[in-house]
Amino acid sequence: MDLRELEAKALDLRVDIITMLEQAKSGHPGGSLSAADIMTALYFGGIMNHDPNNPTKEDRDRFVLSKGHAAPALYAALAEAGYFPKEELVTLRKLGSKLQGHPDCKKLAGVEVSTGSLGQGLSIAAGMACGLKLKGAEQTVYTLLGDGECQEGQVWEAAMFSAHRNLDNLVAIVDHNKLQIDGNIEDVCSPEDLGDKFRAFGWQVFVCDGNDMEAVMDTLTSARGIHCGKPKAVIAETTKGKGVSFMEGQAGWHGKAPNAEQSAQAVAELTGKEVEHV
């Protein structure tokens, strides 16, 4: 896909995110919308080697959604890629659905590991990357963390381990949207400069505009191609609620679903069409 097609795909993911959350009447729109461009680049930009027709093929790259509450972004990407029918998106958070509030690897193909407890995803990804290294495999492990999640101590234990093991097949992407459920991350518990922190732990660090498709693609392509003996961190500067005017930069939309009227307005903004009154 070219950049214009990828940007259109990211908009599709955002529409699906809004629609499934409105149907579920619960979920996390802010951090799902901020991550949509990153998810698009990974699954449709040729960054990851994956195959929806063979989700467990041996030579696939791995993806771990460490910020598991952003599951709608992952589900939208997996459905769009063909891992399951898009019609199932509206079953989000329903009893018996494959689409639980946090990813469940026992229910949904394409989910490498169940996640949700913040701070654990990087540890799991590091273990995967270490295992692949020991096997002499060449696959890359990607994981997406929230910036508020980086307040968890386990993140930095995993960061230390990853550098010690020279895991240059590990790419940790931080969705740096600056907000968490209780407000601005700087006010809740400042992580200071995340790039400096990862560098201090021995990582190669990249910084990009995480809502600019060209920047995301260029950065992830560079991170994938460098074999420097260090794990790699991509600090993706994003906007919480990206694409929906009344959600952008609002901590209150961290974990609140839009109602039918708000959903219609959001979809209209994303698609450039007139609001369909409900």
Secondary structure per residue as TSV (DSSP state, phi and psi in degrees):
chain	resnum	aa	ss	phi	psi
A	1	M	-	360.0	144.1
A	2	D	-	-86.7	177.8
A	3	L	H	-61.2	-40.0
A	4	R	H	-64.0	-39.8
A	5	E	H	-67.8	-37.0
A	6	L	H	-66.9	-39.2
A	7	E	H	-63.4	-39.3
A	8	A	H	-65.9	-38.1
A	9	K	H	-64.4	-40.5
A	10	A	H	-62.6	-37.6
A	11	L	H	-64.1	-40.4
A	12	D	H	-58.7	-43.4
A	13	L	H	-62.0	-41.2
A	14	R	H	-64.5	-40.9
A	15	V	H	-62.0	-43.9
A	16	D	H	-63.0	-39.2
A	17	I	H	-59.9	-49.4
A	18	I	H	-62.3	-44.6
A	19	T	H	-64.2	-45.6
A	20	M	H	-69.5	-33.8
A	21	L	H	-69.2	-38.8
A	22	E	H	-64.1	-39.4
A	23	Q	H	-67.4	-38.3
A	24	A	H	-75.9	-24.6
A	25	K	T	62.7	23.1
A	26	S	-	-165.4	166.7
A	27	G	S	128.2	-171.5
A	28	H	-	-124.8	93.7
A	29	P	H	-77.2	-39.0
A	30	G	H	-57.3	-54.7
A	31	G	H	-77.0	-16.5
A	32	S	H	-76.7	-42.9
A	33	L	H	-68.4	-36.6
A	34	S	H	-66.4	-26.9
A	35	A	T	-93.6	-1.3
A	36	A	H	-62.0	-38.0
A	37	D	H	-69.3	-37.9
A	38	I	H	-64.5	-46.2
A	39	M	H	-62.6	-37.9
A	40	T	H	-62.9	-45.6
A	41	A	H	-62.3	-42.4
A	42	L	H	-64.0	-47.1
A	43	Y	H	-91.9	-22.7
A	44	F	H	-124.6	-7.9
A	45	G	S	-94.7	3.8
A	46	G	S	81.5	11.8
A	47	I	-	-73.1	-47.3
A	48	M	S	-99.0	141.3
A	49	N	-	-85.8	108.0
A	50	H	-	-148.6	160.9
A	51	D	-	-144.9	107.9
A	52	P	T	-61.2	-21.4
A	53	N	T	-83.9	-11.2
A	54	N	S	-147.4	70.1
A	55	P	T	-61.6	-21.8
A	56	T	T	-109.2	20.9
A	57	K	-	-58.4	145.5
A	58	E	T	-61.8	-37.6
A	59	D	T	-93.5	19.3
A	60	R	-	-74.9	150.7
A	61	D	-	-74.2	160.7
A	62	R	E	-112.4	147.8
A	63	F	E	-130.5	132.2
A	64	V	E	-121.6	119.0
A	65	L	E	-85.7	91.1
A	66	S	S	-66.1	-40.5
A	67	K	S	-83.3	77.6
A	68	G	G	-61.6	-22.2
A	69	H	G	-68.7	-13.5
A	70	A	G	-87.6	26.0
A	71	A	H	-52.5	-36.2
A	72	P	H	-56.6	-33.9
A	73	A	H	-66.4	-41.0
A	74	L	H	-67.9	-44.3
A	75	Y	H	-62.3	-40.9
A	76	A	H	-62.2	-41.1
A	77	A	H	-67.8	-43.6
A	78	L	H	-65.1	-40.7
A	79	A	H	-66.0	-44.2
A	80	E	H	-63.0	-33.5
A	81	A	H	-77.6	-18.9
A	82	G	T	106.2	14.6
A	83	Y	S	-71.1	-27.6
A	84	F	S	-158.0	160.9
A	85	P	-	-64.0	138.2
A	86	K	G	-61.7	-25.6
A	87	E	G	-59.7	-22.1
A	88	E	G	-79.7	-9.5
A	89	L	G	-58.9	-33.6
A	90	V	G	-75.1	-0.5
A	91	T	G	-89.4	4.4
A	92	L	T	-47.0	130.0
A	93	R	T	64.1	14.4
A	94	K	-	-89.7	154.0
A	95	L	T	-59.5	131.8
A	96	G	T	82.3	-4.6
A	97	S	-	-74.2	151.7
A	98	K	S	-69.9	-20.2
A	99	L	-	-99.8	81.5
A	100	Q	-	-75.8	170.2
A	101	G	S	-60.8	-27.8
A	102	H	S	-128.0	152.0
A	103	P	-	-59.6	137.0
A	104	D	-	-124.1	110.4
A	105	C	T	-71.1	-15.5
A	106	K	T	-83.3	-13.8
A	107	K	T	-107.8	-29.8
A	108	L	S	-128.5	121.7
A	109	A	T	-63.2	141.1
A	110	G	T	99.3	-16.9
A	111	V	-	-91.5	114.8
A	112	E	-	-72.6	-35.7
A	113	V	S	-154.3	144.8
A	114	S	-	-71.6	134.3
A	115	T	-	-137.0	164.6
A	116	G	-	163.5	-41.0
A	117	S	S	-71.4	111.8
A	118	L	T	-63.0	140.3
A	119	G	T	101.2	-16.6
A	120	Q	-	-87.9	-23.7
A	121	G	H	-61.8	-39.8
A	122	L	H	-67.0	-36.8
A	123	S	H	-62.5	-44.1
A	124	I	H	-64.8	-44.1
A	125	A	H	-63.0	-38.4
A	126	A	H	-64.6	-40.3
A	127	G	H	-62.9	-42.1
A	128	M	H	-61.1	-46.5
A	129	A	H	-64.0	-39.1
A	130	C	H	-65.4	-42.7
A	131	G	H	-62.1	-41.7
A	132	L	H	-64.5	-39.9
A	133	K	H	-60.2	-45.7
A	134	L	H	-63.3	-29.8
A	135	K	H	-82.4	-9.0
A	136	G	T	77.1	16.9
A	137	A	-	-79.6	159.3
A	138	E	-	-108.6	5.7
A	139	Q	-	-70.9	157.5
A	140	T	-	-108.9	142.3
A	141	V	E	-107.0	125.8
A	142	Y	E	-110.5	142.0
A	143	T	E	-139.5	144.8
A	144	L	E	-113.8	120.7
A	145	L	E	-112.5	156.9
A	146	G	E	-89.7	156.5
A	147	D	T	-71.9	-35.8
A	148	G	G	-63.8	-32.8
A	149	E	G	-61.8	-27.8
A	150	C	G	-70.8	0.8
A	151	Q	G	-78.3	-11.9
A	152	E	S	-78.1	133.3
A	153	G	H	-62.8	-31.8
A	154	Q	H	-62.8	-28.6
A	155	V	H	-58.0	-41.5
A	156	W	H	-82.1	-25.1
A	157	E	H	-64.1	-43.8
A	158	A	H	-67.0	-36.8
A	159	A	H	-62.3	-42.7
A	160	M	H	-64.5	-44.7
A	161	F	H	-61.9	-43.3
A	162	S	H	-63.1	-41.0
A	163	A	H	-69.6	-40.6
A	164	H	H	-59.8	-35.1
A	165	R	T	-91.3	5.9
A	166	N	T	53.8	47.1
A	167	L	-	-82.8	75.1
A	168	D	T	-80.1	6.2
A	169	N	T	-99.1	17.3
A	170	L	E	-119.4	127.3
A	171	V	E	-123.1	113.8
A	172	A	E	-100.3	121.6
A	173	I	E	-105.1	124.7
A	174	V	E	-102.2	118.0
A	175	D	E	-78.1	93.0
A	176	H	E	-91.4	75.9
A	177	N	-	-94.8	1.4
A	178	K	S	72.0	1.9
A	179	L	E	-129.5	147.6
A	180	Q	E	-134.4	-178.0
A	181	I	T	-58.7	-31.2
A	182	D	T	-94.1	2.2
A	183	G	E	132.4	-153.8
A	184	N	E	-69.2	133.0
A	185	I	H	-61.7	-28.3
A	186	E	H	-66.2	-30.7
A	187	D	H	-86.3	-34.5
A	188	V	H	-72.6	-52.3
A	189	C	H	-169.8	94.4
A	190	S	-	-62.1	128.1
A	191	P	-	-84.4	2.0
A	192	E	-	57.2	-147.8
A	193	D	-	-82.1	109.5
A	194	L	H	-65.0	-35.0
A	195	G	H	-61.6	-45.9
A	196	D	H	-62.0	-37.2
A	197	K	H	-64.4	-47.8
A	198	F	H	-64.6	-38.5
A	199	R	H	-60.9	-41.8
A	200	A	H	-62.2	-27.4
A	201	F	T	-89.5	5.5
A	202	G	T	92.3	22.5
A	203	W	-	-98.8	153.4
A	204	Q	E	-83.1	127.7
A	205	V	E	-115.8	138.0
A	206	F	E	-124.4	147.6
A	207	V	E	-129.8	135.8
A	208	C	E	-151.0	165.9
A	209	D	E	-76.6	108.1
A	210	G	T	-75.6	-3.0
A	211	N	T	-114.3	15.5
A	212	D	-	-113.4	111.4
A	213	M	H	-59.3	-41.6
A	214	E	H	-62.6	-43.1
A	215	A	H	-65.5	-41.9
A	216	V	H	-62.3	-46.5
A	217	M	H	-62.8	-47.0
A	218	D	H	-60.0	-41.9
A	219	T	H	-70.9	-45.9
A	220	L	H	-67.0	-34.1
A	221	T	H	-64.8	-41.9
A	222	S	H	-64.9	-44.5
A	223	A	H	-61.8	-39.5
A	224	R	H	-66.5	-34.2
A	225	G	H	-86.1	-13.3
A	226	I	-	-91.5	126.0
A	227	H	-	-117.7	85.5
A	228	C	-	-105.7	5.6
A	229	G	S	79.1	6.4
A	230	K	S	-123.9	147.5
A	231	P	-	-66.1	158.5
A	232	K	E	-121.1	135.9
A	233	A	E	-116.3	130.8
A	234	V	E	-109.9	113.6
A	235	I	E	-90.0	104.3
A	236	A	E	-96.1	109.1
A	237	E	E	-76.5	113.9
A	238	T	-	-128.4	175.6
A	239	T	-	-118.6	124.5
A	240	K	T	-62.1	134.0
A	241	G	T	75.3	20.1
A	242	K	T	-50.9	129.3
A	243	G	T	102.9	-16.5
A	244	V	-	-120.1	114.6
A	245	S	T	-55.1	-43.8
A	246	F	T	-82.9	-3.2
A	247	M	T	-104.1	-23.6
A	248	E	T	-61.2	128.3
A	249	G	T	68.8	19.5
A	250	Q	-	-113.8	112.3
A	251	A	G	-62.3	-26.4
A	252	G	G	-62.8	-18.6
A	253	W	G	-95.9	18.4
A	254	H	S	-62.3	-48.4
A	255	G	S	-138.0	46.8
A	256	K	-	-134.5	128.2
A	257	A	-	-81.8	147.3
A	258	P	-	-73.7	148.5
A	259	N	-	-80.3	-178.1
A	260	A	H	-60.4	-42.2
A	261	E	H	-66.7	-44.0
A	262	Q	H	-65.4	-38.3
A	263	S	H	-62.3	-43.8
A	264	A	H	-62.0	-41.4
A	265	Q	H	-65.5	-42.6
A	266	A	H	-62.2	-45.9
A	267	V	H	-64.5	-38.4
A	268	A	H	-62.8	-42.0
A	269	E	H	-63.8	-42.3
A	270	L	H	-70.1	-34.7
A	271	T	H	-97.0	-12.3
A	272	G	T	74.8	17.9
A	273	K	-	-103.4	165.8
A	274	E	-	-64.7	148.5
A	275	V	-	-64.0	130.1
A	276	E	-	-91.4	110.5
A	277	H	-	-69.3	138.4
A	278	V	-	-115.8	360.0
